[in-house]
Amino acid sequence: MREKTIESKLKITVKSMGGIALKLISSGFDGVPDRLVLLPHGKLAFIELKATGKRPRPLQEKRKKQLEALGFSVFCIDSAEQIGGILDEIQSP
């Protein structure tokens, strides 16, 4: 499945939950995840989207580790079937 298709399904699902999936553009700081997902009750996570079977680049892995070291959740999604489970995980206490 193409990355754009997965990204579109993520946006629609997040919106249906009352949240926002912000597109991240960070000039001068490459490798940041594609989306910042904001859900009700102050729940948030960074999401890197990939085409099915694709892996994050080394710089993207480095940014993931940096964000996690700061206490943020970072997920990589490469199939539409992962979306529900990951959003449930973000919402869990």
Secondary structure, 3 states (H helix, E strand, C coil): CCHHHHHHHHHHHHHHCCCEEEECCCCCCCCCCCEEEEEHHHEEEEEEECCCCCCCCHHHHHHHHHHHHCCCCEEEECCHHHHHHHHHHHHCC
